[in-house]
Amino acid sequence: MTLNAIERANARPIPIVPRLIFATRWLQLPLYIGLILAQAVYVYHFWVELVHLIEAAFGDKEALGLLIKSIGYQLPPIMEGANIVGYEAPKLNETVIMLVVLALIDVVMISNLLIMVIVGGYETFVSRMYLEGHPDQPEWLSHVNASVLKVKLATAIIGISSIHLLKTFINAQNYSDKVLIAQTAIHITFLLSAMAVASIDRIMIASVKAGRHGDAQAGHN
């Protein structure tokens, strides 16, 4: 659309019904505000886990117990023959540290997903943010649209699923074979879904480019 066409469109009055329908996009604003509050909860959860990890590293047994409970780590059993007579005392070993760090990474990746949905969704479906030229503008926001947003969200979900699957395999002794198989199948489903979304997006982009090329050739003729 040329500049003159845009000016004519802006000058033309919008009827009341289309104006009302277009204004309904602001109904999504409370949803994005709710996601911002959810982001604040994740930040609080991250710092609680991090503080517990630091306290446990300095020998705080209560913080260590809270960490082990939060990650679902099963203490090694003490065996007498074929019977379990107790469990080893909690200690901050490599497995516990790895599971806690993976849990923190998981929180960060979900937080990134929330930012992508909040910023990208608001920019795409509600209103422009006019961030062009701003030094802190995210790189991906310069070319975001509904199609790009779907692909990026699918990729982020795969990353989160990978972290969850890795946590499960590290702590595999506390899960049944059914749970391990189910989580692996779900992760593969996410992978296939993301590949399908990316393929459809590529086909749509190719179709749009072909249409524009055809229009350009018709204009030259």
N, C-alpha and C positions, 0 to 999 in steps of 0.2 A: 504494500500500500504506500503510495507516494505521500509526500508531506502535504500537498494540497488536498488530497483525499482525506487525510487524517484531520486537517483543519475543518473541512466541510462536515465530517462526521461529528466532531466536537461541537460545532455550531448548531447542528440540528437538534431540536428539543426531543428528549426521550419521553415517550408516553408513560403514563402513570403505572400501568400494569407491568411492562418490562422493567421499569425502574424499581418497582417493588420486588419483583422476582430477582433482579440482580442484587438488590440489597440483602437478600436472604443469606448471601455468602457470609455475612457477619455473624450468623448464628454459630459458625464454627469457631469463633473467637474464644468462647468459654472452654471449648475442648482443648485448644492449644494452651490456654492458661492452666487447665488441669494437668496437662503434660509437663508444664514448667514446675508445678508443685510436686509432681512425681519425680522430676529431676532433682529437686531439693531433697526429697526423701532418700534418693540414691546417693547423693553426696554425703548425707548424714550417715548412712549405712557404711559407706566406704571408709569414712574416718573412724567410725566405731571399730571396724575390723582391723584397720591399720594400727590404731592405738593398742588394741588387744595383742596384736602381733609384736609390737615393740615392747610392751610390758612383759609378754611371755619370754622374749629374748633376754630380758633382764631377770628372769627367774620367778615371775609372778605366777604361782600355781593356779590361782583363780582365773586369771586371764587365759592361761593355757587350756584350762577346762572348758571355758566358753568357746575358745577357738575350735577345739576338737569336737564339741557338740554342734557348732554351726556348720562345719564341713562334713559332718557325718562320718568321721573317721572312727573305725573300730580298733580298739587297742588290741595288741597281740595277746592271745590267750596263754595261760600257764597250764600246761598239760601234766597230768599224772596218769601214765598209761593211756587209756582211751578217754579219760574223763577230763573236763575242764574244771580246774579248781579255783581259778581266778583270772585276773587280767593284769598285765604289766602296768607299772605306774606310768602315768602320762609324761611324755617328754617331747621336747620340740626337736623332732628328727627331720630329716630331709623331706620325707613324704608329707608330713604335716605342713612344713613351710611351702612346699610346692603347691599343695592343695589350697592353702590360704592365698598365695600369690595368684593362682589361677582364678580364684573367686574374686579377687580385686580386679584382675583384668576383665573378668566377665562383667563386673559392675561398670567399668570404664566403657566397654564396647556397647553395652545397653544404653549408657548415657549418650554415647555418640549417635546411636540409632535414634534416641529421643530428639537430639539436636537436629538431626537430618529431617525428621518428620515435622518438628515444630517450624524450623526456618524454611525448609523447602516446601512444606505444605502450605504455610501462610503465604509465601511468595507466589506459589502456583495457583492456589484456589481462593485466597481471600483478597490480598492487596499487595501492590508493589512496596518494597522496602527502600528503594532508591539508594542502594549501597554501591552503585557503580563508582569506581574511583576511590572507594574507601580503603585505607591501608589494611584493615582487618577483614575485608570481605573474603569469605571462604572461596577457594578456587573453583569448587564444584558448583557454587551458586551462580556463577556467571553464565552457565549454559543449562540451568536446571529447567525441566518441564516435567509433566506427569510421567512421560515414558522413561526419561532418565532417572527420575526419582524411584520408580518401580525397580529398575535394575540395581540401583545403589542399595535400596532397602533389602532386596533379595540377597545381595552380596554380604551385607552386614549381618543378616540373619544366619547365613552360612557360617560366618566367623564366630558368632555366638554359639551356634550349635556345635562347632568344632571344639570350643573351649569346654562346653558341657560334656562332650563325648570323651575328651582327654581326661577330665576330672573323674569320670566314671571308670575309665580303664585303669587309672592310677590307683583308685580305691576299689578295684574290681572284686576283691574278696568279700565286700559288703553288699554285693548285688547278685541277684540270681541270673542264670543264663538267659531267662526270658526277658529281663530288663535290659541286659546288654544287647541282645538281638534286636529288641524293639527300638532302643536308642540309635543303634547303627542304621536300622531301616529308615527311621525318621530323618536321620542326617542325609542318607542317600536320596530320600524323597525331596529334601530341601535343595540338594545339588541339582537334581533333574528339573525341578521347578524353576530354579534360577536360570538354567541353561535354556529352558523353553521360553521364559520371559525375554532373555537376551536375544534369542533367535527371532522371536516375533518382532521385537523392537528393531532388529537389523532389517528384517523384511519390510517393515513399515517405512523405515528411513529410505531404503532403496526405492520403494514405490513412489514416495514423495519426490525424490530426486529425479526419477524417470519422468514423472508428470511435469515437473518444472522444466526439464530439458525439452520435453515435447512442446510445451507452451512457448518456450523460447524459439524453437525452430519454426513453429507456426507463425510467430510474430515476425521473424525474418522474411518468411515467404510472403 
